[in-house]
């Protein structure tokens, strides 16, 4: 009973069409989350970054950028 209640029977695509094919629904979910977690290219407001206090000094950064040994 629980499995029947929790089963996703269909999804509405970007065109407003209900899709019930498992393969199509899997692709829709994958594309949704890929788009959700994909970085969008945009300009970074430097005033926001300036208000964040620096924790890594220039010397620390140089040490972190050295090749791993």
Secondary structure as UniProt FT lines:
FT   HELIX           2..6
FT   STRAND          11..12
FT   TURN            14..15
FT   STRAND          18..19
FT   HELIX           22..36
FT   HELIX           46..50
FT   HELIX           58..64
//
